[in-house]
Amino acid sequence: MKKEELFSLLASIGISPSKKLGQNFLMDGNLLDFIVRTAALSKGQHILEIGPGLGFLTDRLLAEEVSLTAVEYDAKIASYLNDKYDKKIKLVHQDACKIDLDELMKNGSCFRIVSNLPYAISTPLLSKITGLKNPPEEMVLLLQKETALRFISKPKTKDYSAISVKIQAIYNTEYIRSVPPDVFYPKPEVTSGIVKFTKKQNIPDLETREKLAILTRTAFLKRRKKLINTIKDIMPENISEIFKQLNINENARPEELPPEIYLKMTKHVQLTQFNGRLRKI
């Protein structure tokens, strides 16, 4: 879409892009087509699009004859999309970070997410997804590049963090390509990146993932301190013996251990169920 056409469309809806909501509209048709090709969709698949904006990606997803659910937070845009697509999509006007995604996608047990995500919600949304009973089978996401690198980063790198561990415990990740600011309106101040997440064959159960979330959050609060000291309050008194069993050096820092070691450690985390949330005993 040309800028003049976009400006006219925005005026007709009565909106201007919101920086707070991370509304940067992707206008490059070739790149939109590339995202859909990367997703390699099949007819009838259940697809979730978060932050559909003006529907530029939505149009291309519908062309693949998928079953599409879209979650849009902006009221005016949601109204526009509702009129545009009528009953061709299931449109939900809510905050994607607050909605019950398990309930929303319960009829699409093997669903996928394909989205140009608003930058502001990328990390909280991905964190939420790692705690779903039914995480999506695959995700192809356009993200801020800096955020994308955190999701796919490896141990002993500056971007490796708790969210890296939580995501990679469930997904194999692939950085597909970078995307320059000038294909968006308005132009973001940063480069973007396309990342593909493919769910592993055997993922940890929900309780293990909940323990992993608490373990990594505790560990990475002090990422350059000795791990044995940062997590001692949620581990048994024989923590040194546990480290020995798992072949972990007692001088290891949180940023040095791969996701599979953190997963093994969850078996020893001392937590109890209290008011529906996992808490330390």
Secondary structure, 3 states (H helix, E strand, C coil): CCHHHHHHHHHHHCCCCCCCCCCCEECCHHHHHHHHHHHCCCCCCEEEEECCCCCHHHHHHHHCCCEEEEECCCHHHHHHHHHHHCCCCEEECCCCCCCCHHHHCCCCCCCEEEEECCHHHHHHHHHHHCCCCCCCCEEEEEEEHHHHHHHHCCCCCCCCCHHHHHHHCCEEEEEEEEECHHHEECCCCCCEEEEEEEECCCCCCHHHHHHHHHHHHHHHCCCCCCHHHHCHHHCCCCHHHHHHHCCCCCCCCHHHCCHHHHHHHHHHCCEEEECCEEEEC
